[in-house]
Amino acid sequence: MKHGTHHRPSGLQLQPLYTLTHRLDWKGKKKYKVAHDHGTLGTVKCTCHHIKDISIPTRITMNGVSVPFGLVSLIFEHLNAKTLAECKLVCRAFRYLASDPFLYTELPGWCTPALDPDTNTQVWRLKNVPFPVVLDFVVPFRRLYKWHFSPNIEYSLQNMETLALCIPRLQYIDASLMADWSDWQIRLLSELWVDLKFLRISRWLQIDVSNLVDLEVASSTTEGGTNFDLKSLTLQRLRLPHVENVLQLLLDCPNLQDLTLYHSDLDQYLTSDSLRKLSVYKILVPDALLRCPRLNFLSLYDMGSTESMANSSTVTVLNVRGGGFFSSTVLDKFKNVTSLVFGCLGCGNEEGSLVEGFASKTLLRLEIMGELPQVCHLPNLTHLTSRKYMLPPVAFPALQTLSVPDFLNQSSVEETVRQCPKLERIYLQANPFDLGLESSVPLDREWQKLANCNINKNVKFVVDGWRRGSMPPAFDQLFREGRAGYNSNETR
């Protein structure tokens, strides 16, 4: 990209940074006073030189190396929105540069849909505002590729065409909340945004899916009942409520790799050379998956009876969302499963427990919502996630990572570490003894008790990254000693 060629709409408050930077580098050193602003980014020390009269940075010195401001701005173009937000905390120069809307391909978090904790539904933070206000806000974000339509904003034909002119590069559109949209509005999406790859809509109707890679339909209401007529050579991921003829769907979409049918019972023999992930309610035909040689992920709500239970030698990840009791005989049908998720927090019956004496030599990862049995044989298990509070001591010789809400008491921690000699990391979803017998103890004292446990000092305790800055002094001491840390894969 040549300097000074940023494509921004007129009237934008921020000036083109490249042209401005080089002009100041050429004249600014002699004509204006230079001020310094110090900050740190990790272990890198930053010194920002900017013109004091107009507060525009010219150069940034990092670890003694003077870097042109234009070069830093080129680097910033490759950062995501989360990293740009962190860069704003370094110094004034970084804050100025990271505030440039041209750098963002997604809207900042405070103006995108979020999950309402009270109603457990999506809410739009930019709500109850007229369309011109939304348009004025979004105009500077010319590189946006993702957009969520809000039901609180009027999207007429003229408004949608204007929006397409302002943000023409959209590849991801979520219109699942627009239940009152007319058919022409849904069809217009693929016509206005020709680069569209991902589409999420509230109901199905015949639209152009020739270029789509990912399609999700939230409702089962269709023009022709539940018979989805889809034909696409590009579609790789598809999520639908129900389909009557799954086999025909796979034939019409030969490159489909990920298929989710929320409420469908599979009663057909499937044939697909590309299908890798399948999620259905229940499988009624035992050999339904034998002609899917690349299938490695299977998600079911109900395993069904033993006689009709599916079987596959290629599935390595098995997710059973319905809960109940899980026995070793199920794994006899899926001999190569290495990862098992049993139970689901979002399902009606979230408890999922293994039967007494459960055994598997191939299982490496286990996530369970209910209780572990007193006797189970999992000699090669390396990762265990339990959503059950007050986990009793566990003993797995190969276990390396343990994720639990909390422990019952100190002895439970010590016994678990002693019986898992290869344990390296304990991820605490809550606090050490949050809901156990020690629940009345202050948070700092809980972590102090954890620090005083007679355990291997190489075991590291990890918490969610969003809790950074709110942890007690006892945790900070463990952090300085390298015995505690934050989860780098935070999602909140």
Secondary structure, 3 states (H helix, E strand, C coil): CCCCCCCCCCCCCCCCHHHHHHHHHHHHHHHCCEEEEEEEECCEEEEEEEECCCCEEEEEEECCEEEEHHHHHHHHCCCCHHHHHHHCCCCHHHHHHHCCHHHCCCCCHHHCCEECCCCCCEECCCCCCCHHHHHHHHCCCCCCCEEECCCCCCCCHHHHHHHHHHCCCCCEEEECCCCCCCHHHHHHHHHHCCCCCEEEECCCCCCCCCCCCEEEECCCCCCCCCCCCCCCCCCCEEEECCCCCHHHHHHHCCCCCEEEECCCEECCCCECCCCCEEEECEECCCCCCCECCCCCEEEECCCCCCCCCCCCCCCCEEEECCCEEECHHHHHHCCCCCEEEECCCCCCCCCEEECCCEECCCCCEEEECCCCCCCEECCCCCEEEECCCCECCCCCCCCCEEEECCECCHHHHHHHHHHCCCCCEEEECCCCCCCCCCCCCCHHHHHHHHHCCCCCCCCEEEECHHHCCCCCHHHHHHHHCCCEEECCCCCC
